[in-house]
Amino acid sequence: MSDWGGIFSHSFASIIPVFSIFITGFVFGKVFKDKSVMLSKLAFYLFGSVLIFTYITEHVPTLDMIWRYFLGTLIVTFAIVIIYWVFGKLTKRNFILWSYTNSFSNTGYIGYPVLEYSIGPQAIPLAVIMASANMVLLPIIGTTMLSSKGKGMIKKGLMNILRIPWLYMVIISWTLGTLGFNWLEDLPKPAVNYVSMLKDSSIPVILLVVGVNLSRIPIKLNNLFSILPASLMKLFLPPALALFVGKLIGMEGLVFQIFVLELAMPTAVNTAILAEGLSESNSHEKEKEFASAVVVYSTFLFLFTYPIWFSIVSGGM
């Protein structure tokens, strides 16, 4: 694809099935009010781990890709913090919640299916590394941003990282893949069929879970115009910074494309979960409501902004 119109149409057509499944989960979550804790746990512990295991052992990322993604994500995150700090000083306003919700992207639950449909399965191992960087930074930097005192937040963030099963699966899968293991070739036939069935079910289940979880977040139309600017900035500021940072640290080709597109994803659902966990006192209630609203609005607006960034990085390659 060389023409921008064709690239844009392809990316938009690719995201429609993903968004449709997400909307299906959202509608079901609104209609059936019962909690879906078990479904969320299956998506988090089982299906997410299966995706990581299969994609990484098939397409093993190099150490060069890994360190560039972690460094690039860290640089973009700090750039966002600095930009909003300077803007806050100039306008005499506090933009810490804009900085918080703009810094962390839904690189996994939304990123995996969107990239697979728009680029192909070769994109997922790189997306996994981006998701890992996001999962490491959110508990540490995110809790620090939201805490006015900061006491014990770094330690708590580090402990939260140890509870993330995906990080262990990344390490295990990458080690096995580096040693030459490929699940399609080296597992017994019954095991291959079993894992294949789980893998084929993973993305639809994960998208349904995202939709159901977002349906639990109350949408207040009276805060639309106060939240909408932060949601739009999430969809434009991080990928714009990624265009510059990616080239600065030597990213090229598919590695660069995935870096930009992952940072163009909507705000991570975990930002709302983390804010809710810290909202035991009334002083953090505003953080929880703001983060939750940005997650919802940025996810719906993402349908229209992703084709723009896909066209930019694909048209320039």
For each residue, the residues with C-beta under 8 A, 3 or more apart:
1: 6 7 10 314
2: 6 315
3: 6 7
4: 7 8 311 315
5: 8 9
6: 1 2 3 9 10
7: 1 3 4 10 11 310 311 314 315
8: 4 5 11 12 307 308 310 311
9: 5 6 12 13
10: 1 6 7 13 14 118 310
11: 7 8 14 15 118 306 307 310 311 314
12: 8 9 15 16 307
13: 9 10 16
14: 10 11 17 18 114 117 118
15: 11 12 18 19 114 117 118 303 306 307
16: 12 13 19 20
17: 14 20 21 117
18: 14 15 21 22 110 113 114 117 207
19: 15 16 22 23 303
20: 16 17 23 24
21: 17 18 24 25 113 204 207 208 211
22: 18 19 25 26 110 207 208 210 211 299
23: 19 20 26 27 211
24: 20 21 27 28 208 211
25: 21 22 28 29 207 208 209 210 211 212 215
26: 22 23 29 30 211 212 214 215
27: 23 24 30 31 211 215
28: 24 25 31 32 208 211 212 215
29: 25 26 32 36 211 212 213 214 215 216
30: 26 27 215
31: 27 28
32: 28 29
33:
34:
35:
36: 29 39 40 209 212 213
37: 40 41
38: 41 42
39: 36 42 43 205 208 209 212
40: 36 37 43 44 209 212 213
41: 37 38 44 45 46
42: 38 39 45 46 47 205
43: 39 40 46 47 48 109 205 206 209
44: 40 41 48 165
45: 41 42 48 49 165
46: 41 42 43 49 50 198
47: 42 43 50 51 198 201 202 205 206
48: 43 44 45 51 52 108 165 166 169 202 206
49: 45 46 52 53 165 166 169
50: 46 47 53 54 195 198 199 202
51: 47 48 54 55 112 124 128 199 202 203 206
52: 48 49 55 56 128 166 169 170 173
53: 49 50 56 57 169 172 173 183 195
54: 50 51 57 58 183 195 199
55: 51 52 58 59 121 124 125 128
56: 52 53 59 60 61 125 128 170 173 174 177
57: 53 54 60 173 176 177 181 182 183
58: 54 55 121 125 177 182 183 184
59: 55 56 121 122 124 125
60: 56 57 125 174 177 178
61: 56 65 66 125 126 128 129 174
62: 65 66
63: 66 67
64: 67 68
65: 61 62 68 69 126 129 255
66: 61 62 63 69 70 129
67: 63 64 70 71
68: 64 65 71 72 249 250 251 255 259
69: 65 66 72 73 126 129 130 133 255 259
70: 66 67 73 74 129 132 133 136
71: 67 68 74 75 249
72: 68 69 75 76 242 245 246 249 251 259
73: 69 70 76 77 130 133 134 137 263
74: 70 71 77 78 133 137
75: 71 72 78 79 245 248 249
76: 72 73 79 80 238 241 242 245 263
77: 73 74 80 81 103 137 141
78: 74 75 81 82
79: 75 76 82 83 241 245
80: 76 77 83 84 99 102 103 237 238 241
81: 77 78 84 85 99 103 145
82: 78 79 85 86
83: 79 80 86 87 99 237
84: 80 81 87 88 95 96 98 99 102
85: 81 82 88 89 95 99
86: 82 83 89 90
87: 83 84 90 91 95
88: 84 85 91 92 93 94 95 96
89: 85 86 92
90: 86 87
91: 87 88
92: 88 89
93: 88
94: 88 97
95: 84 85 87 88 98 99
96: 84 88 99 100 145 146
97: 94 100 101 230 286 287 290 291
98: 84 95 101 102 230 233
99: 80 81 83 84 85 95 96 102 103 145
100: 96 97 103 104 142 145 146 271 275 287 291
101: 97 98 104 230 231 234 267 271 290 291 294 295 298
102: 80 84 98 99 230 233 234 237 238 267
103: 77 80 81 99 100 137 141 142 145 238
104: 100 101 134 137 138 142 267 268 270 271
105: 111 134 234 238 262 263 264 265 266 267 268
106: 109 110 111 210 265 266 267 268 269 299
107: 110 111 127 130 131 133 134 262 265 268
108: 48 111 112 127 131 134 135 166 206
109: 43 106 112 206 207 209 210 269
110: 18 22 106 107 113 114 207 210 265 266 299 302
111: 105 106 107 108 114 115 127 130 131 261 262 265
112: 51 108 109 115 116 124 127 128 131 203 206
113: 18 21 110 116 117 203 206 207
114: 14 15 18 110 111 117 118 261 265 306
115: 111 112 118 119 123 124 127 258 261 262
116: 112 113 119 120 121 123 124 203
117: 14 15 17 18 113 114
118: 10 11 14 15 114 115 306 310
119: 115 116 122 123 254 257 258
120: 116 123
121: 55 58 59 116 124
122: 59 119 125 254
123: 115 116 119 120 126 127 254 258
124: 51 55 59 112 115 116 121 127 128
125: 55 56 58 59 60 61 122 128 129
126: 61 65 69 123 129 130 254 255 258 259
127: 107 108 111 112 115 123 124 130 131 258 262
128: 51 52 55 56 61 112 124 125 131 132 166 170
129: 61 65 66 69 70 125 126 132 133 170
130: 69 73 107 111 126 127 133 134 258 259 262 263
131: 107 108 111 112 127 128 134 135 166 262
132: 70 128 129 135 136 166 167 170
133: 69 70 73 74 107 129 130 136 137
134: 73 104 105 107 108 130 131 137 138 268
135: 108 131 132 138 139 161 164 166 167
136: 70 132 133 139 140 161 167
137: 73 74 77 103 104 133 134 140 141 142
138: 104 134 135 141 142 268 270 271 274
139: 135 136 142 143 156 157 158 160 161 274
140: 136 137 143 144 154 157 158 161
141: 77 103 137 138 144 145 157
142: 100 103 104 137 138 139 145 146 157 271 274
143: 139 140 146 147 153 154 156 157 160 274 278
144: 140 141 147 150 153 154 157
145: 81 96 99 100 103 141 142
146: 96 100 142 143 274 275 278 284 287
147: 143 144 150 151 153 278
148: 283
149:
150: 144 147 153 154
151: 147
152: 155 156
153: 143 144 147 150 156 157
154: 140 143 144 150 157 158
155: 152 158 159
156: 139 143 152 153 159 160
157: 139 140 141 142 143 144 153 154 160 161
158: 139 140 154 155 161 162
159: 155 156 162 163
160: 139 143 156 157 163 164
161: 135 136 139 140 157 158 164 167
162: 158 159
163: 159 160
164: 135 160 161 167 168
165: 44 45 48 49 168 169
166: 48 49 52 108 128 131 132 135 169 170
167: 132 135 136 161 164 170 171
168: 164 165 171 172
169: 48 49 52 53 165 166 172 173
170: 52 56 128 129 132 166 167 173 174
171: 167 168 174 175
172: 53 168 169 175 176
173: 52 53 56 57 169 170 176 177
174: 56 60 61 170 171 177 178
175: 171 172 178 179
176: 57 172 173 179 181
177: 56 57 58 60 173 174 180 181 182
178: 60 174 175
179: 175 176
180: 177
181: 57 176 177 186
182: 57 58 177 185 186
183: 53 54 57 58 186 187 192 195
184: 58 187 192
185: 182
186: 181 182 183
187: 183 184 191 192 195
188: 191 192
189: 192 193
190: 193 194
191: 187 188 194 195
192: 183 184 187 188 189 195 196
193: 189 190 196 197
194: 190 191 197 198
195: 50 53 54 183 187 191 192 198 199
196: 192 193 199 200
197: 193 194 200 201
198: 46 47 50 194 195 201 202
199: 50 51 54 195 196 202
200: 196 197
201: 47 197 198 204 205
202: 47 48 50 51 198 199 205 206
203: 51 112 113 116 206 207
204: 21 201 207 208
205: 39 42 43 47 201 202 208 209
206: 43 47 48 51 108 109 112 113 202 203 209 210
207: 18 21 22 25 109 110 113 203 204 210 211
208: 21 22 24 25 28 39 204 205 211 212
209: 25 36 39 40 43 109 205 206 212 213
210: 22 25 106 109 110 206 207 213 214 269 299
211: 21 22 23 24 25 26 27 28 29 207 208 214 215
212: 25 26 28 29 36 39 40 208 209 215 216
213: 29 36 40 209 210 216 217 269
214: 26 29 210 211 217 269 295 296 299
215: 25 26 27 28 29 30 211 212
216: 29 212 213
217: 213 214 272 292 293 295 296
218: 292
219: 293 296
220: 223 224 289 293
221: 224
222:
223: 220 226 227 289 293
224: 220 221 227 228 297
225: 228 229
226: 223 229
227: 223 224 230 231 290 293 294 297
228: 224 225 231 232 297
229: 225 226 232 233
230: 97 98 101 102 227 233 234 290 294
231: 101 227 228 234 235 267 293 294 297 298 301
232: 228 229 235 236 298 301
233: 98 102 229 230 236 237
234: 101 102 105 230 231 237 238 266 267 294 298
235: 231 232 239 264 266 298 301 302 305
236: 232 233 239 240 305
237: 80 83 102 233 234 240 241
238: 76 80 102 103 105 234 241 242 263 264
239: 235 236 242 243 260 261 263 264 309
240: 236 237 243 244
241: 76 79 80 237 238 244 245 263
242: 72 76 238 239 245 246 259 260 263 264
243: 239 240 246 247 260 312 313
244: 240 241 247 248
245: 72 75 76 79 241 242 248 249
246: 72 242 243 249 251 256 259 260
247: 243 244 250 251 256
248: 75 244 245
249: 68 71 72 75 245 246
250: 68 247
251: 68 72 246 247 255 256 259
252: 255 256
253: 256 257 317
254: 119 122 123 126 257 258
255: 65 68 69 126 251 252 258 259
256: 246 247 251 252 253 259 260 313 317
257: 119 253 254 260 261 313 314 317
258: 115 119 123 126 127 130 254 255 261 262
259: 68 69 72 126 130 242 246 251 255 256 262 263
260: 239 242 243 246 256 257 263 264 309 312 313
261: 111 114 115 239 257 258 264 265 306 309 310 313
262: 105 107 111 115 127 130 131 258 259 265
263: 73 76 105 130 238 239 241 242 259 260
264: 105 235 238 239 242 260 261 305 306 309
265: 105 106 107 110 111 114 261 262 268 302 306
266: 105 106 110 234 235 295 298 299 301 302
267: 101 102 104 105 106 231 234 271 291 294 295 298 299
268: 104 105 106 107 134 138 265 271 295
269: 106 109 210 213 214 272 273 295
270: 104 138 273 274
271: 100 101 104 138 142 267 268 274 275 291 294 295
272: 217 269 275 276 288 291 292 295
273: 269 270 276 277
274: 138 139 142 143 146 270 271 277 278 291
275: 100 146 271 272 278 279 284 287 288 290 291 292
276: 272 273 279 288 292
277: 273 274 280
278: 143 146 147 274 275 284 287 288
279: 275 276 284 285 287 288
280: 277 284
281: 284
282: 285
283: 148 286
284: 146 275 278 279 280 281 287 288
285: 279 282 288 289
286: 97 283 289 290
287: 97 100 146 275 278 279 284 290 291
288: 272 275 276 278 279 284 285 291 292
289: 220 223 285 286 292 293
290: 97 101 227 230 275 286 287 293 294
291: 97 100 101 267 271 272 274 275 287 288 294 295
292: 217 218 272 275 276 288 289 295 296
293: 217 219 220 223 227 231 289 290 296 297
294: 101 227 230 231 234 267 271 290 291 297 298
295: 101 214 217 266 267 268 269 271 272 291 292 298 299
296: 214 217 219 292 293 299 300
297: 224 227 228 231 293 294 300 301
298: 101 231 232 234 235 266 267 294 295 301 302
299: 22 106 110 210 214 266 267 295 296 302
300: 296 297 303
301: 231 232 235 266 297 298 304 305
302: 110 235 265 266 298 299 305 306
303: 15 19 300 306
304: 301 307 308
305: 235 236 264 301 302 308 309
306: 11 15 114 118 261 264 265 302 303 309 310
307: 8 11 12 15 304 310 311
308: 8 304 305 311 312
309: 239 260 261 264 305 306 312 313
310: 7 8 10 11 118 261 306 307 313 314
311: 4 7 8 11 307 308 314 315
312: 243 260 308 309 315 316
313: 243 256 257 260 261 309 310 316 317
314: 1 7 11 257 310 311 317
315: 2 4 7 311 312
316: 312 313
317: 253 256 257 313 314
